[in-house]
Amino acid sequence: MEYEVRTEVLDSTDKCSEQYSCLQGKNECLCEVEDIFDGRILFVRPRQSRACIYRISFGYSYVCNCPTRQAIYRNYQR
C-alpha cells in the first residue's frame, strides 16, 4: 500500500536520508508507533538500527519528529 502525503508535509521533511521510502508502503522503514500523546507526539520503537535525524531519544523510548511519519500515522493509523 502506498501512502499519500501532502506536498507541504514532504517539503517540511527536508532532511530525510531514506528518500521517502516510507511512502512506498515498505513498512520496514517505518518505526513502530508505541504510543501517541496529545494527538501529535509519536513515541516509537525503531525497526532499523540506522540513525534518523527525526528520531530523538527520550528516556527509554524515542520520539519521532518526522512530519511525513506523523502524517502517515494520522492518515492511516500505521
PQR file with spaces between the fields and no chain letter, atoms N, CA, C, O and H, PARSE charges and radii, in Angstrom:
ATOM       1  N    MET     1       0.838   -1.177    0.000 -0.4000 1.5000
ATOM       2  CA   MET     1       0.000    0.000    0.000 -0.0000 2.0000
ATOM       3  C    MET     1       0.884    1.243    0.000  0.5500 1.7000
ATOM       4  O    MET     1       1.721    1.408    0.887 -0.5500 1.4000
ATOM       5  N    GLU     2       0.709    2.088   -0.957 -0.4000 1.5000
ATOM       6  CA   GLU     2       1.451    3.341   -0.996 -0.0000 2.0000
ATOM       7  C    GLU     2       0.693    4.394   -0.201  0.5500 1.7000
ATOM       8  O    GLU     2      -0.537    4.399   -0.161 -0.5500 1.4000
ATOM       9  H    GLU     2       0.029    1.954   -1.677  0.4000 1.0000
ATOM      10  N    TYR     3       1.444    5.278    0.425 -0.4000 1.5000
ATOM      11  CA   TYR     3       0.848    6.337    1.223 -0.0000 2.0000
ATOM      12  C    TYR     3       0.928    7.658    0.475  0.5500 1.7000
ATOM      13  O    TYR     3       1.899    7.934   -0.228 -0.5500 1.4000
ATOM      14  H    TYR     3       2.443    5.274    0.392  0.4000 1.0000
ATOM      15  N    GLU     4      -0.110    8.468    0.640 -0.4000 1.5000
ATOM      16  CA   GLU     4      -0.117    9.797    0.062 -0.0000 2.0000
ATOM      17  C    GLU     4      -0.038   10.818    1.182  0.5500 1.7000
ATOM      18  O    GLU     4      -0.763   10.738    2.174 -0.5500 1.4000
ATOM      19  H    GLU     4      -0.899    8.244    1.212  0.4000 1.0000
ATOM      20  N    VAL     5       0.858   11.779    1.003 -0.4000 1.5000
ATOM      21  CA   VAL     5       1.073   12.823    1.991 -0.0000 2.0000
ATOM      22  C    VAL     5       1.117   14.159    1.247  0.5500 1.7000
ATOM      23  O    VAL     5       1.668   14.252    0.150 -0.5500 1.4000
ATOM      24  H    VAL     5       1.447   11.844    0.197  0.4000 1.0000
ATOM      25  N    ARG     6       0.539   15.171    1.849 -0.4000 1.5000
ATOM      26  CA   ARG     6       0.509   16.495    1.213 -0.0000 2.0000
ATOM      27  C    ARG     6       1.913   17.015    0.911  0.5500 1.7000
ATOM      28  O    ARG     6       2.862   16.737    1.644 -0.5500 1.4000
ATOM      29  H    ARG     6       0.091   15.095    2.740  0.4000 1.0000
ATOM      30  N    THR     7       2.027   17.758   -0.153 -0.4000 1.5000
ATOM      31  CA   THR     7       3.314   18.310   -0.598 -0.0000 2.0000
ATOM      32  C    THR     7       3.952   19.182    0.481  0.5500 1.7000
ATOM      33  O    THR     7       5.170   19.150    0.655 -0.5500 1.4000
ATOM      34  H    THR     7       1.257   17.984   -0.748  0.4000 1.0000
ATOM      35  N    GLU     8       3.152   19.958    1.205 -0.4000 1.5000
ATOM      36  CA   GLU     8       3.699   20.823    2.260 -0.0000 2.0000
ATOM      37  C    GLU     8       4.397   20.005    3.344  0.5500 1.7000
ATOM      38  O    GLU     8       5.414   20.422    3.899 -0.5500 1.4000
ATOM      39  H    GLU     8       2.162   19.985    1.064  0.4000 1.0000
ATOM      40  N    VAL     9       3.831   18.835    3.635 -0.4000 1.5000
ATOM      41  CA   VAL     9       4.429   17.961    4.642 -0.0000 2.0000
ATOM      42  C    VAL     9       5.762   17.419    4.126  0.5500 1.7000
ATOM      43  O    VAL     9       6.756   17.412    4.852 -0.5500 1.4000
ATOM      44  H    VAL     9       3.005   18.497    3.185  0.4000 1.0000
ATOM      45  N    LEU    10       5.780   16.975    2.892 -0.4000 1.5000
ATOM      46  CA   LEU    10       7.024   16.463    2.309 -0.0000 2.0000
ATOM      47  C    LEU    10       8.086   17.550    2.258  0.5500 1.7000
ATOM      48  O    LEU    10       9.259   17.288    2.523 -0.5500 1.4000
ATOM      49  H    LEU    10       4.972   16.982    2.302  0.4000 1.0000
ATOM      50  N    ASP    11       7.684   18.758    1.923 -0.4000 1.5000
ATOM      51  CA   ASP    11       8.634   19.866    1.881 -0.0000 2.0000
ATOM      52  C    ASP    11       9.243   20.151    3.247  0.5500 1.7000
ATOM      53  O    ASP    11      10.399   20.563    3.340 -0.5500 1.4000
ATOM      54  H    ASP    11       6.731   18.971    1.708  0.4000 1.0000
ATOM      55  N    SER    12       8.469   19.933    4.305 -0.4000 1.5000
ATOM      56  CA   SER    12       8.991   20.166    5.650 -0.0000 2.0000
ATOM      57  C    SER    12       9.843   19.010    6.162  0.5500 1.7000
ATOM      58  O    SER    12      10.484   19.125    7.207 -0.5500 1.4000
ATOM      59  H    SER    12       7.530   19.598    4.229  0.4000 1.0000
ATOM      60  N    THR    13       9.851   17.901    5.433 -0.4000 1.5000
ATOM      61  CA   THR    13      10.681   16.740    5.780 -0.0000 2.0000
ATOM      62  C    THR    13      11.927   16.772    4.893  0.5500 1.7000
ATOM      63  O    THR    13      12.210   15.818    4.167 -0.5500 1.4000
ATOM      64  H    THR    13       9.330   17.808    4.585  0.4000 1.0000
ATOM      65  N    ASP    14      12.641   17.847    4.959 -0.4000 1.5000
ATOM      66  CA   ASP    14      13.741   18.077    4.029 -0.0000 2.0000
ATOM      67  C    ASP    14      15.054   17.415    4.414  0.5500 1.7000
ATOM      68  O    ASP    14      16.036   17.533    3.681 -0.5500 1.4000
ATOM      69  H    ASP    14      12.411   18.622    5.549  0.4000 1.0000
ATOM      70  N    LYS    15      15.096   16.716    5.553 -0.4000 1.5000
ATOM      71  CA   LYS    15      16.333   16.053    5.982 -0.0000 2.0000
ATOM      72  C    LYS    15      16.238   14.527    5.912  0.5500 1.7000
ATOM      73  O    LYS    15      17.028   13.827    6.545 -0.5500 1.4000
ATOM      74  H    LYS    15      14.298   16.620    6.148  0.4000 1.0000
ATOM      75  N    CYS    16      15.283   14.018    5.152 -0.4000 1.5000
ATOM      76  CA   CYS    16      15.088   12.573    5.058 -0.0000 2.0000
ATOM      77  C    CYS    16      16.254   11.929    4.317  0.5500 1.7000
ATOM      78  O    CYS    16      16.525   12.251    3.160 -0.5500 1.4000
ATOM      79  H    CYS    16      14.641   14.587    4.638  0.4000 1.0000
ATOM      80  N    SER    17      16.933   11.021    4.996 -0.4000 1.5000
ATOM      81  CA   SER    17      18.070   10.325    4.383 -0.0000 2.0000
ATOM      82  C    SER    17      17.648    9.051    3.657  0.5500 1.7000
ATOM      83  O    SER    17      18.476    8.386    3.034 -0.5500 1.4000
ATOM      84  H    SER    17      16.712   10.759    5.935  0.4000 1.0000
ATOM      85  N    GLU    18      16.370    8.712    3.736 -0.4000 1.5000
ATOM      86  CA   GLU    18      15.857    7.478    3.117 -0.0000 2.0000
ATOM      87  C    GLU    18      15.095    7.747    1.827  0.5500 1.7000
ATOM      88  O    GLU    18      14.455    6.839    1.295 -0.5500 1.4000
ATOM      89  H    GLU    18      15.698    9.252    4.242  0.4000 1.0000
ATOM      90  N    GLN    19      15.148    8.974    1.311 -0.4000 1.5000
ATOM      91  CA   GLN    19      14.463    9.348    0.070 -0.0000 2.0000
ATOM      92  C    GLN    19      12.974    8.977    0.107  0.5500 1.7000
ATOM      93  O    GLN    19      12.412    8.508   -0.883 -0.5500 1.4000
ATOM      94  H    GLN    19      15.667    9.711    1.743  0.4000 1.0000
ATOM      95  N    TYR    20      12.351    9.197    1.271 -0.4000 1.5000
ATOM      96  CA   TYR    20      10.910    8.978    1.447 -0.0000 2.0000
ATOM      97  C    TYR    20      10.486    7.551    1.105  0.5500 1.7000
ATOM      98  O    TYR    20       9.400    7.342    0.564 -0.5500 1.4000
ATOM      99  H    TYR    20      12.808    9.578    2.075  0.4000 1.0000
ATOM     100  N    SER    21      11.319    6.585    1.410 -0.4000 1.5000
ATOM     101  CA   SER    21      10.982    5.192    1.108 -0.0000 2.0000
ATOM     102  C    SER    21       9.714    4.744    1.844  0.5500 1.7000
ATOM     103  O    SER    21       9.055    3.800    1.407 -0.5500 1.4000
ATOM     104  H    SER    21      12.201    6.755    1.850  0.4000 1.0000
ATOM     105  N    CYS    22       9.370    5.391    2.931 -0.4000 1.5000
ATOM     106  CA   CYS    22       8.165    5.019    3.679 -0.0000 2.0000
ATOM     107  C    CYS    22       6.898    5.228    2.848  0.5500 1.7000
ATOM     108  O    CYS    22       5.894    4.558    3.089 -0.5500 1.4000
ATOM     109  H    CYS    22       9.905    6.158    3.286  0.4000 1.0000
ATOM     110  N    LEU    23       6.923    6.122    1.896 -0.4000 1.5000
ATOM     111  CA   LEU    23       5.744    6.385    1.072 -0.0000 2.0000
ATOM     112  C    LEU    23       5.423    5.238    0.126  0.5500 1.7000
ATOM     113  O    LEU    23       4.314    5.162   -0.401 -0.5500 1.4000
ATOM     114  H    LEU    23       7.738    6.666    1.700  0.4000 1.0000
ATOM     115  N    GLN    24       6.368    4.357   -0.091 -0.4000 1.5000
ATOM     116  CA   GLN    24       6.158    3.215   -0.971 -0.0000 2.0000
ATOM     117  C    GLN    24       5.448    2.062   -0.263  0.5500 1.7000
ATOM     118  O    GLN    24       5.200    1.018   -0.866 -0.5500 1.4000
ATOM     119  H    GLN    24       7.270    4.418    0.337  0.4000 1.0000
ATOM     120  N    GLY    25       5.125    2.252    1.010 -0.4000 1.5000
ATOM     121  CA   GLY    25       4.400    1.228    1.748 -0.0000 2.0000
ATOM     122  C    GLY    25       5.289    0.131    2.297  0.5500 1.7000
ATOM     123  O    GLY    25       4.797   -0.900    2.756 -0.5500 1.4000
ATOM     124  H    GLY    25       5.327    3.101    1.499  0.4000 1.0000
ATOM     125  N    LYS    26       6.589    0.345    2.252 -0.4000 1.5000
ATOM     126  CA   LYS    26       7.524   -0.640    2.807 -0.0000 2.0000
ATOM     127  C    LYS    26       7.654   -0.354    4.304  0.5500 1.7000
ATOM     128  O    LYS    26       8.479    0.457    4.725 -0.5500 1.4000
ATOM     129  H    LYS    26       6.989    1.182    1.879  0.4000 1.0000
ATOM     130  N    ASN    27       6.848   -1.016    5.078 -0.4000 1.5000
ATOM     131  CA   ASN    27       6.751   -0.699    6.499 -0.0000 2.0000
ATOM     132  C    ASN    27       8.007   -0.998    7.295  0.5500 1.7000
ATOM     133  O    ASN    27       8.114   -0.563    8.442 -0.5500 1.4000
ATOM     134  H    ASN    27       6.178   -1.675    4.736  0.4000 1.0000
ATOM     135  N    GLU    28       8.954   -1.718    6.734 -0.4000 1.5000
ATOM     136  CA   GLU    28      10.175   -1.993    7.490 -0.0000 2.0000
ATOM     137  C    GLU    28      10.972   -0.723    7.748  0.5500 1.7000
ATOM     138  O    GLU    28      11.804   -0.697    8.654 -0.5500 1.4000
ATOM     139  H    GLU    28       8.867   -2.072    5.802  0.4000 1.0000
ATOM     140  N    CYS    29      10.739    0.324    6.980 -0.4000 1.5000
ATOM     141  CA   CYS    29      11.436    1.583    7.227 -0.0000 2.0000
ATOM     142  C    CYS    29      10.697    2.465    8.224  0.5500 1.7000
ATOM     143  O    CYS    29      11.262    3.447    8.706 -0.5500 1.4000
ATOM     144  H    CYS    29      10.063    0.304    6.243  0.4000 1.0000
ATOM     145  N    LEU    30       9.449    2.140    8.543 -0.4000 1.5000
ATOM     146  CA   LEU    30       8.678    2.935    9.498 -0.0000 2.0000
ATOM     147  C    LEU    30       8.920    2.444   10.917  0.5500 1.7000
ATOM     148  O    LEU    30       8.783    1.255   11.203 -0.5500 1.4000
ATOM     149  H    LEU    30       8.991    1.343    8.152  0.4000 1.0000
ATOM     150  N    CYS    31       9.282    3.364   11.802 -0.4000 1.5000
ATOM     151  CA   CYS    31       9.372    2.984   13.205 -0.0000 2.0000
ATOM     152  C    CYS    31       7.975    2.611   13.693  0.5500 1.7000
ATOM     153  O    CYS    31       6.980    3.207   13.280 -0.5500 1.4000
ATOM     154  H    CYS    31       9.393    4.330   11.569  0.4000 1.0000
ATOM     155  N    GLU    32       7.915    1.632   14.563 -0.4000 1.5000
ATOM     156  CA   GLU    32       6.629    1.194   15.108 -0.0000 2.0000
ATOM     157  C    GLU    32       6.140    2.197   16.151  0.5500 1.7000
ATOM     158  O    GLU    32       6.883    2.550   17.066 -0.5500 1.4000
ATOM     159  H    GLU    32       8.723    1.148   14.898  0.4000 1.0000
ATOM     160  N    VAL    33       4.912    2.651   16.019 -0.4000 1.5000
ATOM     161  CA   VAL    33       4.345    3.595   16.982 -0.0000 2.0000
ATOM     162  C    VAL    33       3.927    2.822   18.228  0.5500 1.7000
ATOM     163  O    VAL    33       3.100    1.913   18.161 -0.5500 1.4000
ATOM     164  H    VAL    33       4.308    2.363   15.276  0.4000 1.0000
ATOM     165  N    GLU    34       4.506    3.194   19.353 -0.4000 1.5000
ATOM     166  CA   GLU    34       4.172    2.564   20.629 -0.0000 2.0000
ATOM     167  C    GLU    34       3.044    3.304   21.337  0.5500 1.7000
ATOM     168  O    GLU    34       2.199    2.690   21.990 -0.5500 1.4000
ATOM     169  H    GLU    34       5.178    3.932   19.407  0.4000 1.0000
ATOM     170  N    ASP    35       3.039    4.618   21.202 -0.4000 1.5000
ATOM     171  CA   ASP    35       2.043    5.428   21.896 -0.0000 2.0000
ATOM     172  C    ASP    35       1.983    6.793   21.217  0.5500 1.7000
ATOM     173  O    ASP    35       2.906    7.190   20.507 -0.5500 1.4000
ATOM     174  H    ASP    35       3.725    5.117   20.672  0.4000 1.0000
ATOM     175  N    ILE    36       0.905    7.486   21.443 -0.4000 1.5000
ATOM     176  CA   ILE    36       0.764    8.847   20.935 -0.0000 2.0000
ATOM     177  C    ILE    36       0.254    9.699   22.084  0.5500 1.7000
ATOM     178  O    ILE    36      -0.648    9.299   22.819 -0.5500 1.4000
ATOM     179  H    ILE    36       0.154    7.163   22.020  0.4000 1.0000
ATOM     180  N    PHE    37       0.841   10.875   22.227 -0.4000 1.5000
ATOM     181  CA   PHE    37       0.475   11.776   23.309 -0.0000 2.0000
ATOM     182  C    PHE    37      -0.123   13.046   22.721  0.5500 1.7000
ATOM     183  O    PHE    37       0.433   13.636   21.795 -0.5500 1.4000
ATOM     184  H    PHE    37       1.573   11.200   21.629  0.4000 1.0000
ATOM     185  N    ASP    38      -1.237   13.450   23.257 -0.4000 1.5000
ATOM     186  CA   ASP    38      -1.890   14.703   22.865 -0.0000 2.0000
ATOM     187  C    ASP    38      -2.206   14.756   21.373  0.5500 1.7000
ATOM     188  O    ASP    38      -2.309   15.839   20.798 -0.5500 1.4000
ATOM     189  H    ASP    38      -1.688   12.971   24.010  0.4000 1.0000
ATOM     190  N    GLY    39      -2.360   13.589   20.745 -0.4000 1.5000
ATOM     191  CA   GLY    39      -2.716   13.520   19.344 -0.0000 2.0000
ATOM     192  C    GLY    39      -1.642   13.962   18.380  0.5500 1.7000
ATOM     193  O    GLY    39      -1.898   14.045   17.179 -0.5500 1.4000
ATOM     194  H    GLY    39      -2.276   12.709   21.212  0.4000 1.0000
ATOM     195  N    ARG    40      -0.431   14.254   18.871 -0.4000 1.5000
ATOM     196  CA   ARG    40       0.581   14.765   17.956 -0.0000 2.0000
ATOM     197  C    ARG    40       2.014   14.329   18.251  0.5500 1.7000
ATOM     198  O    ARG    40       2.890   14.508   17.404 -0.5500 1.4000
ATOM     199  H    ARG    40      -0.223   14.187   19.847  0.4000 1.0000
ATOM     200  N    ILE    41       2.273   13.769   19.416 -0.4000 1.5000
ATOM     201  CA   ILE    41       3.637   13.339   19.750 -0.0000 2.0000
ATOM     202  C    ILE    41       3.688   11.822   19.655  0.5500 1.7000
ATOM     203  O    ILE    41       3.026   11.119   20.418 -0.5500 1.4000
ATOM     204  H    ILE    41       1.561   13.624   20.103  0.4000 1.0000
ATOM     205  N    LEU    42       4.483   11.325   18.708 -0.4000 1.5000
ATOM     206  CA   LEU    42       4.598    9.881   18.497 -0.0000 2.0000
ATOM     207  C    LEU    42       5.786    9.322   19.267  0.5500 1.7000
ATOM     208  O    LEU    42       6.918    9.776   19.102 -0.5500 1.4000
ATOM     209  H    LEU    42       5.021   11.896   18.089  0.4000 1.0000
ATOM     210  N    PHE    43       5.516    8.344   20.099 -0.4000 1.5000
ATOM     211  CA   PHE    43       6.576    7.572   20.739 -0.0000 2.0000
ATOM     212  C    PHE    43       6.748    6.314   19.892  0.5500 1.7000
ATOM     213  O    PHE    43       5.780    5.605   19.618 -0.5500 1.4000
ATOM     214  H    PHE    43       4.596    7.975   20.233  0.4000 1.0000
ATOM     215  N    VAL    44       7.966    6.048   19.485 -0.4000 1.5000
ATOM     216  CA   VAL    44       8.202    4.973   18.527 -0.0000 2.0000
ATOM     217  C    VAL    44       9.273    4.008   19.004  0.5500 1.7000
ATOM     218  O    VAL    44      10.077    4.305   19.888 -0.5500 1.4000
ATOM     219  H    VAL    44       8.752    6.625   19.708  0.4000 1.0000
ATOM     220  N    ARG    45       9.245    2.839   18.377 -0.4000 1.5000
ATOM     221  CA   ARG    45      10.290    1.822   18.543 -0.0000 2.0000
ATOM     222  C    ARG    45      10.925    1.641   17.169  0.5500 1.7000
ATOM     223  O    ARG    45      10.249    1.239   16.222 -0.5500 1.4000
ATOM     224  H    ARG    45       8.593    2.597   17.659  0.4000 1.0000
ATOM     225  N    PRO    46      12.205    1.933   17.055 -0.5600 1.5000
ATOM     226  CA   PRO    46      12.873    1.797   15.752  0.2800 2.0000
ATOM     227  C    PRO    46      12.859    0.359   15.255  0.5500 1.7000
ATOM     228  O    PRO    46      13.037   -0.574   16.039 -0.5500 1.4000
ATOM     229  N    ARG    47      12.651    0.178   13.965 -0.4000 1.5000
ATOM     230  CA   ARG    47      12.740   -1.147   13.343 -0.0000 2.0000
ATOM     231  C    ARG    47      14.115   -1.380   12.753  0.5500 1.7000
ATOM     232  O    ARG    47      14.503   -2.517   12.481 -0.5500 1.4000
ATOM     233  H    ARG    47      12.507    0.935   13.328  0.4000 1.0000
ATOM     234  N    GLN    48      14.850   -0.297   12.557 -0.4000 1.5000
ATOM     235  CA   GLN    48      16.188   -0.392   11.989 -0.0000 2.0000
ATOM     236  C    GLN    48      17.169    0.253   12.946  0.5500 1.7000
ATOM     237  O    GLN    48      16.804    1.117   13.744 -0.5500 1.4000
ATOM     238  H    GLN    48      14.535    0.626   12.778  0.4000 1.0000
ATOM     239  N    SER    49      18.405   -0.170   12.859 -0.4000 1.5000
ATOM     240  CA   SER    49      19.418    0.392   13.755 -0.0000 2.0000
ATOM     241  C    SER    49      20.060    1.657   13.177  0.5500 1.7000
ATOM     242  O    SER    49      20.863    2.315   13.840 -0.5500 1.4000
ATOM     243  H    SER    49      18.702   -0.871   12.211  0.4000 1.0000
ATOM     244  N    ARG    50      19.698    1.984   11.944 -0.4000 1.5000
ATOM     245  CA   ARG    50      20.261    3.191   11.342 -0.0000 2.0000
ATOM     246  C    ARG    50      19.777    4.430   12.076  0.5500 1.7000
ATOM     247  O    ARG    50      18.668    4.471   12.609 -0.5500 1.4000
ATOM     248  H    ARG    50      19.046    1.449   11.406  0.4000 1.0000
ATOM     249  N    ALA    51      20.632    5.429   12.088 -0.4000 1.5000
ATOM     250  CA   ALA    51      20.277    6.703   12.716 -0.0000 2.0000
ATOM     251  C    ALA    51      19.259    7.434   11.858  0.5500 1.7000
ATOM     252  O    ALA    51      19.263    7.317   10.632 -0.5500 1.4000
ATOM     253  H    ALA    51      21.533    5.396   11.655  0.4000 1.0000
ATOM     254  N    CYS    52      18.400    8.179   12.506 -0.4000 1.5000
ATOM     255  CA   CYS    52      17.416    9.004   11.816 -0.0000 2.0000
ATOM     256  C    CYS    52      17.436   10.379   12.474  0.5500 1.7000
ATOM     257  O    CYS    52      17.325   10.490   13.695 -0.5500 1.4000
ATOM     258  H    CYS    52      18.397    8.274   13.501  0.4000 1.0000
ATOM     259  N    ILE    53      17.574   11.401   11.681 -0.4000 1.5000
ATOM     260  CA   ILE    53      17.643   12.767   12.192 -0.0000 2.0000
ATOM     261  C    ILE    53      16.368   13.177   12.931  0.5500 1.7000
ATOM     262  O    ILE    53      16.406   14.066   13.781 -0.5500 1.4000
ATOM     263  H    ILE    53      17.664   11.311   10.689  0.4000 1.0000
ATOM     264  N    TYR    54      15.263   12.548   12.619 -0.4000 1.5000
ATOM     265  CA   TYR    54      13.969   12.902   13.206 -0.0000 2.0000
ATOM     266  C    TYR    54      13.625   12.090   14.455  0.5500 1.7000
ATOM     267  O    TYR    54      12.626   12.377   15.115 -0.5500 1.4000
ATOM     268  H    TYR    54      15.232   11.826   11.928  0.4000 1.0000
ATOM     269  N    ARG    55      14.424   11.092   14.787 -0.4000 1.5000
ATOM     270  CA   ARG    55      14.163   10.249   15.963 -0.0000 2.0000
ATOM     271  C    ARG    55      15.010   10.746   17.126  0.5500 1.7000
ATOM     272  O    ARG    55      16.234   10.834   17.022 -0.5500 1.4000
ATOM     273  H    ARG    55      15.236   10.858   14.251  0.4000 1.0000
ATOM     274  N    ILE    56      14.346   11.070   18.237 -0.4000 1.5000
ATOM     275  CA   ILE    56      15.023   11.659   19.385 -0.0000 2.0000
ATOM     276  C    ILE    56      14.839   10.746   20.596  0.5500 1.7000
ATOM     277  O    ILE    56      13.725   10.342   20.928 -0.5500 1.4000
ATOM     278  H    ILE    56      13.352   10.998   18.321  0.4000 1.0000
ATOM     279  N    SER    57      15.948   10.436   21.237 -0.4000 1.5000
ATOM     280  CA   SER    57      15.900    9.618   22.439 -0.0000 2.0000
ATOM     281  C    SER    57      15.171   10.376   23.542  0.5500 1.7000
ATOM     282  O    SER    57      15.397   11.567   23.753 -0.5500 1.4000
ATOM     283  H    SER    57      16.853   10.764   20.967  0.4000 1.0000
ATOM     284  N    PHE    58      14.286    9.655   24.245 -0.4000 1.5000
ATOM     285  CA   PHE    58      13.503   10.244   25.319 -0.0000 2.0000
ATOM     286  C    PHE    58      13.389    9.197   26.417  0.5500 1.7000
ATOM     287  O    PHE    58      12.479    8.368   26.394 -0.5500 1.4000
ATOM     288  H    PHE    58      14.102    8.687   24.074  0.4000 1.0000
ATOM     289  N    GLY    59      14.287    9.232   27.358 -0.4000 1.5000
ATOM     290  CA   GLY    59      14.315    8.221   28.411 -0.0000 2.0000
ATOM     291  C    GLY    59      14.591    6.854   27.813  0.5500 1.7000
ATOM     292  O    GLY    59      15.620    6.654   27.167 -0.5500 1.4000
ATOM     293  H    GLY    59      15.026    9.906   27.377  0.4000 1.0000
ATOM     294  N    TYR    60      13.684    5.915   28.021 -0.4000 1.5000
ATOM     295  CA   TYR    60      13.826    4.562   27.478 -0.0000 2.0000
ATOM     296  C    TYR    60      13.093    4.391   26.157  0.5500 1.7000
ATOM     297  O    TYR    60      12.953    3.272   25.663 -0.5500 1.4000
ATOM     298  H    TYR    60      12.848    6.077   28.545  0.4000 1.0000
ATOM     299  N    SER    61      12.633    5.475   25.590 -0.4000 1.5000
ATOM     300  CA   SER    61      11.859    5.433   24.363 -0.0000 2.0000
ATOM     301  C    SER    61      12.416    6.438   23.367  0.5500 1.7000
ATOM     302  O    SER    61      13.468    7.034   23.594 -0.5500 1.4000
ATOM     303  H    SER    61      12.747    6.384   25.991  0.4000 1.0000
ATOM     304  N    TYR    62      11.707    6.620   22.270 -0.4000 1.5000
ATOM     305  CA   TYR    62      12.082    7.589   21.244 -0.0000 2.0000
ATOM     306  C    TYR    62      10.849    8.372   20.835  0.5500 1.7000
ATOM     307  O    TYR    62       9.735    7.848   20.834 -0.5500 1.4000
ATOM     308  H    TYR    62      10.852    6.135   22.086  0.4000 1.0000
ATOM     309  N    VAL    63      11.061    9.627   20.491 -0.4000 1.5000
ATOM     310  CA   VAL    63      10.015   10.482   19.948 -0.0000 2.0000
ATOM     311  C    VAL    63      10.335   10.698   18.480  0.5500 1.7000
ATOM     312  O    VAL    63      11.487   10.940   18.120 -0.5500 1.4000
ATOM     313  H    VAL    63      11.966   10.052   20.492  0.4000 1.0000
ATOM     314  N    CYS    64       9.323   10.611   17.636 -0.4000 1.5000
ATOM     315  CA   CYS    64       9.502   10.820   16.207 -0.0000 2.0000
ATOM     316  C    CYS    64       9.039   12.230   15.846  0.5500 1.7000
ATOM     317  O    CYS    64       7.886   12.594   16.076 -0.5500 1.4000
ATOM     318  H    CYS    64       8.387   10.415   17.929  0.4000 1.0000
ATOM     319  N    ASN    65       9.947   13.010   15.281 -0.4000 1.5000
ATOM     320  CA   ASN    65       9.635   14.366   14.849 -0.0000 2.0000
ATOM     321  C    ASN    65       9.536   14.477   13.338  0.5500 1.7000
ATOM     322  O    ASN    65       9.577   15.581   12.795 -0.5500 1.4000
ATOM     323  H    ASN    65      10.883   12.714   15.094  0.4000 1.0000
ATOM     324  N    CYS    66       9.408   13.357   12.659 -0.4000 1.5000
ATOM     325  CA   CYS    66       9.334   13.364   11.199 -0.0000 2.0000
ATOM     326  C    CYS    66       7.924   13.767   10.758  0.5500 1.7000
ATOM     327  O    CYS    66       6.963   13.059   11.062 -0.5500 1.4000
ATOM     328  H    CYS    66       9.376   12.460   13.101  0.4000 1.0000
ATOM     329  N    PRO    67       7.784   14.877   10.058 -0.5600 1.5000
ATOM     330  CA   PRO    67       6.459   15.304    9.616  0.2800 2.0000
ATOM     331  C    PRO    67       5.767   14.275    8.715  0.5500 1.7000
ATOM     332  O    PRO    67       4.549   14.106    8.790 -0.5500 1.4000
ATOM     333  N    THR    68       6.528   13.595    7.874 -0.4000 1.5000
ATOM     334  CA   THR    68       5.939   12.598    6.983 -0.0000 2.0000
ATOM     335  C    THR    68       5.460   11.395    7.782  0.5500 1.7000
ATOM     336  O    THR    68       4.362   10.896    7.535 -0.5500 1.4000
ATOM     337  H    THR    68       7.517   13.732    7.813  0.4000 1.0000
ATOM     338  N    ARG    69       6.254   10.918    8.733 -0.4000 1.5000
ATOM     339  CA   ARG    69       5.851    9.774    9.565 -0.0000 2.0000
ATOM     340  C    ARG    69       4.607   10.112   10.375  0.5500 1.7000
ATOM     341  O    ARG    69       3.707    9.284   10.517 -0.5500 1.4000
ATOM     342  H    ARG    69       7.146   11.323    8.933  0.4000 1.0000
ATOM     343  N    GLN    70       4.558   11.322   10.901 -0.4000 1.5000
ATOM     344  CA   GLN    70       3.400   11.749   11.670 -0.0000 2.0000
ATOM     345  C    GLN    70       2.151   11.796   10.793  0.5500 1.7000
ATOM     346  O    GLN    70       1.070   11.399   11.229 -0.5500 1.4000
ATOM     347  H    GLN    70       5.289   11.995   10.786  0.4000 1.0000
ATOM     348  N    ALA    71       2.294   12.275    9.571 -0.4000 1.5000
ATOM     349  CA   ALA    71       1.153   12.331    8.646 -0.0000 2.0000
ATOM     350  C    ALA    71       0.671   10.933    8.277  0.5500 1.7000
ATOM     351  O    ALA    71      -0.534   10.701    8.185 -0.5500 1.4000
ATOM     352  H    ALA    71       3.171   12.597    9.217  0.4000 1.0000
ATOM     353  N    ILE    72       1.588   10.009    8.069 -0.4000 1.5000
ATOM     354  CA   ILE    72       1.201    8.630    7.760 -0.0000 2.0000
ATOM     355  C    ILE    72       0.406    8.043    8.923  0.5500 1.7000
ATOM     356  O    ILE    72      -0.607    7.375    8.717 -0.5500 1.4000
ATOM     357  H    ILE    72       2.567   10.198    8.144  0.4000 1.0000
ATOM     358  N    TYR    73       0.869    8.295   10.134 -0.4000 1.5000
ATOM     359  CA   TYR    73       0.135    7.765   11.290 -0.0000 2.0000
ATOM     360  C    TYR    73      -1.249    8.407   11.391  0.5500 1.7000
ATOM     361  O    TYR    73      -2.240    7.707   11.595 -0.5500 1.4000
ATOM     362  H    TYR    73       1.692    8.838   10.301  0.4000 1.0000
ATOM     363  N    ARG    74      -1.324    9.719   11.252 -0.4000 1.5000
ATOM     364  CA   ARG    74      -2.627   10.409   11.348 -0.0000 2.0000
ATOM     365  C    ARG    74      -3.598    9.929   10.282  0.5500 1.7000
ATOM     366  O    ARG    74      -4.779    9.721   10.562 -0.5500 1.4000
ATOM     367  H    ARG    74      -0.518   10.288   11.086  0.4000 1.0000
ATOM     368  N    ASN    75      -3.107    9.754    9.062 -0.4000 1.5000
ATOM     369  CA   ASN    75      -3.989    9.418    7.936 -0.0000 2.0000
ATOM     370  C    ASN    75      -4.302    7.936    7.816  0.5500 1.7000
ATOM     371  O    ASN    75      -5.377    7.570    7.341 -0.5500 1.4000
ATOM     372  H    ASN    75      -2.148    9.923    8.834  0.4000 1.0000
ATOM     373  N    TYR    76      -3.372    7.070    8.244 -0.4000 1.5000
ATOM     374  CA   TYR    76      -3.530    5.626    8.000 -0.0000 2.0000
ATOM     375  C    TYR    76      -3.449    4.777    9.274  0.5500 1.7000
ATOM     376  O    TYR    76      -3.627    3.561    9.202 -0.5500 1.4000
ATOM     377  H    TYR    76      -2.499    7.368    8.631  0.4000 1.0000
ATOM     378  N    GLN    77      -3.186    5.383   10.429 -0.4000 1.5000
ATOM     379  CA   GLN    77      -3.013    4.666   11.692 -0.0000 2.0000
ATOM     380  C    GLN    77      -1.999    3.539   11.569  0.5500 1.7000
ATOM     381  O    GLN    77      -2.207    2.459   12.122 -0.5500 1.4000
ATOM     382  H    GLN    77      -3.042    6.370   10.487  0.4000 1.0000
ATOM     383  N    ARG    78      -0.935    3.769   10.871 -0.4000 1.5000
ATOM     384  CA   ARG    78       0.145    2.787   10.686 -0.0000 2.0000
ATOM     385  C    ARG    78       1.435    3.362   11.175  0.5500 1.7000
ATOM     386  O    ARG    78       2.470    2.699   11.111 -0.5500 1.4000
ATOM     387  H    ARG    78      -0.767    4.646   10.421  0.4000 1.0000
